[in-house]
Amino acid sequence: MKHPKNYDTTAATSKRMSHVHLKGGKAEVILAKALWHHGFRYHRNYKELPGSPDIAITGKKIAVFVDGEFWHGKDWPKRKQRLKRNREYWIKKIEENMARDTRDDQQLREQGWLPVHFWEKDVLKNLDYCVELVIYFAKFR
């Protein structure tokens, strides 16, 4: 695979990044299944909405996103400082992702949708809380 100029990579980094999936991650799947068991019906990776929400509960107009901590900039000021390899590339990439998330959320709100974001690790560690939060939001929609 040919990389852009000044792109520093190692075999280990390439292998690790090849295992990253954009859709259907473990946290997304378990949250979707838990919501289904609570009676929610939804579309997965709903391309008709800005940002293609991981879970779109159309009856309640709730768009649920399960965001990876690295890709969507959790604790970004700290994490940004710790980047060692390809700093410029990753800073640009992650900040573009964060800006796109903000734009998508704004467009969703303009269309009457409620965007809800969970960090991937929060779903894996606190699934019940995430489900309860969606149930709470659904009661008022």
N, C-alpha and C positions, 0 to 999 in steps of 0.2 A: 504494500500500500504506500502510495506517495503522499508525503505530508507537506503542508505549506512551508515556505522558507522560514528559517529560524524556529522551527517546531522541534523542540527537544522531547524525545520520547524514549522509553525503554521498553523492552519486551514485556516486563511485568506490568507496566502502566497500560500498554496496548491490550494485554490480555484482560486486565481488570475492567477496562472501559468497554470491551467487547461484550461483557456480561450485563451491561446496563440495558434495561428494556424501557421503552417509552410508555408502553401500555401493559396492563395486566400484571402489575407487580403484586407481590404477596400482600402488602397492606391494603391495596386497592381491592383485591379479591375478597379478603376477609371482611372488610367494611361493607362491601356490596352484599355479600351473603348474609351478614348480620342484619342489614337493613331489610333485605328480602324477608327474613324470618320475622321481622316486626311488621310486616304487611306493606312495606313500601314497594311500589313498582316503579321501574326506572329504565332509562336507556344508558348503556355504557359507552364512553368515549363519543359523546353526542356531537357530531360534526356540524349540526345545524345551529349551534350556539358558539359565540366567541370563546376561544380557548378550548373547545371540545372537552367539556367537563368529564371527569372520570365517571361520575354518576350524576345523571340529570333526572331529577324527580319532577317530571313535567306537570303532574297534577297539582303540585304545590309551588312550582317554579323555584326550586332549590337546585343550585348547581354546586356539586361537591367535587373538590379537587384534593387529591392526596399528593402532596408535594415532597419531593426528595430534598433533604436538607442542603446538600451540596449544590444541586442544580438551581434551586430557587432562593438561595442566599440566606439561610437561617443564621442568625448571629453574624451577619455579613461584616460589620466593621472588624470584629476579632478574626474571623475566618480569612478575610481578605489579607490581613497582615501575615498570616501563616502560610500563604501560598508560596511555594518555592519554585516549582517547575512551570514554565510557560505562563508566568504571571500575567503578562499583558493579554494573552489570549483568553485565559480563564476569567480575568476581571471583566473584560469586554463581554464575553459570553454570558456570564452570570448576571451582570447588570442589565444586559439586553433582556434576559429571561424575566428579571424582576420588573422591568418597565413594561414588558408585554403582559405580565400578570395584572399589573395595575390598569392598563388599557382595557384588557378583557373584562375585568371586574366592573369597570365603569360602563362599558357597553352592555354588560348583563343587567346592571341596575337600571340603565336607561330603557331596557326591554322588559322591566318589571320582575327580573329574577333576583334571587338572593344568592350571591356567591359565598360559599363556605369553604375555607381552606384548613386542612389538617396536615401537620408534618407527618411524614411516613413513620418515624419512630414513635410518635405519640399514638398513632393508630395501633401499632404493634404492642405497645406497652399499656395503653388505656382504651381498648376497644369499647368497653361499656360506656365510658364517658363520651366518646365520640358519637356513638349511637344515640345516647340520651340527648346530646346537644341537637342532633338532627331532628329527633322527635319533638323537642322543645320548640325549635324553629317552625316545624310543620304545624304545630297547634295554632300558630298565629298567622298562618298564610291562607 
